[in-house]
Amino acid sequence: MFGLPMSTTVIMGVVMGFWVVYTLVFYLSTRRWVVEDADYDDATSVDGSGEGGVRR
């Protein structure tokens, strides 16, 4: 590839492949963070007791 030795091409391919897999795993494991954090943004709890969203 572009006149580089085969070992360099393989190493670059492995690093790029690892980065793609890492990014996909990170994306899939964190795509629901907004939903999880939504409960902590409320000023009052669900029952209106004013305990800052603390559920028991």
SULPE-V320345 format. One record per backbone hydrogen bond with DSSP energy under -1.0 kcal/mol. NH is the residue of the N-H (numbers start at 1). CO is the residue of the C=O. E is the energy in kcal/mol with one decimal. If there is no record, write none. Layout:
BEGIN
NH,CO,E + NH,CO,E
END
This chain:
BEGIN
4,1,-2.0 + 9,5,-2.0 + 10,6,-2.4 + 11,7,-2.5 + 12,8,-2.6 + 13,9,-2.2 + 14,10,-2.5 + 15,11,-2.5 + 16,12,-2.5 + 17,13,-2.5 + 18,14,-2.7 + 19,15,-2.2 + 20,16,-2.1 + 21,17,-2.4 + 22,18,-2.9 + 23,19,-2.4 + 24,20,-2.3 + 25,21,-2.6 + 26,22,-2.6 + 27,23,-2.7 + 28,24,-2.7 + 29,25,-2.1 + 30,26,-1.2 + 33,30,-1.5 + 36,32,-1.9 + 37,33,-2.2 + 48,45,-1.2
END
